[in-house]
Amino acid sequence: MADFNTYRTAQGVGTRSHAVVDEGLRAYMNKVYGLMAVGMGVTAVAAFGISTAAVTADGQLTGLGAAIYTSPLKWVIMFAPMLMVFAFGAAMNRLSVGAATGLFYAFAALMGLSISSIFLVYTSVSIVQTFLVTAIAFAGLSLWGYTTKKDISGWGSFLIMGVIGLIVASIVNIFLQSSAMQFAISGLGVLIFAGLTAYDTQNIKNTYLQMAGSDADFIGKSAIMGALQLYLDFLNLFMFLLSFMGNRE
């Protein structure tokens, strides 16, 4: 991502009028949120479709369900989205906007496969309720990050360290199966991704202001990366809230 970031900071607002920049910023943020929303839709459809195909009418696992939930393949499915995120970032400079968009939606579908088990673990009502709570919280946090005059860029290193800590703790707890540790992970996860939602929104906004006037291809790729960041914030916030609010089947 070195070339991408270097080019991003090389452009400034220049002599463009504030009105033009504001209009461009609104269009840019609308594109970011639009891509993110479609990505969430792809994830929801994939998760529900796969979970439906994974069980029979009497609640028994089908061959597909056994393969993705009980065989060693489940570990590949669990960690594949994380690896794909790193690959996405590394390949961004070489991709066209269309290819990057397609890869983002492919990632969203893979994430749907990864979290499809929630439809087998939690009731549909609690999933919908948690999604609505997450959407409201995300909207408020993102709006604050967009409109606040406070510079929250200093939160970045602290929040990233928190995410790394969550990943390590979650991997450890796969083997420990500690309910107390899971509760602590979920609580910290909600706080960390709430902060990241505001932080990433402000960062996406500032990124556009730095690169206003760049070519459309570059801005298009930046919007996709922004959508990916907010998508991950929303999805992780939802999953951690679900562990608190979800009623199990």
Secondary structure, 3 states (H helix, E strand, C coil): CHHHHHHHHHCCCCCCCHHHHHHHHHHHHHHHHHHHHHHHHHHHHHHHHHHHHCECCCCCECHHHHHHHCCCHHHHHHHHHHHHHHHHHHHHHHCCHHHHHHHHHHHHHHHHHHHCCHHHHECHHHHHHHHHHHHHHHHHHHHHHHHCCCCCCCHHHHHHHHHHHHHHHHHHHHHHCCHHHHHHHHHHHHHHHHHHHHHHHHHHHHHHHHHCCCCHHHHHHHHHHHHHHHHHHHHHHHHHHHHHHCCEC
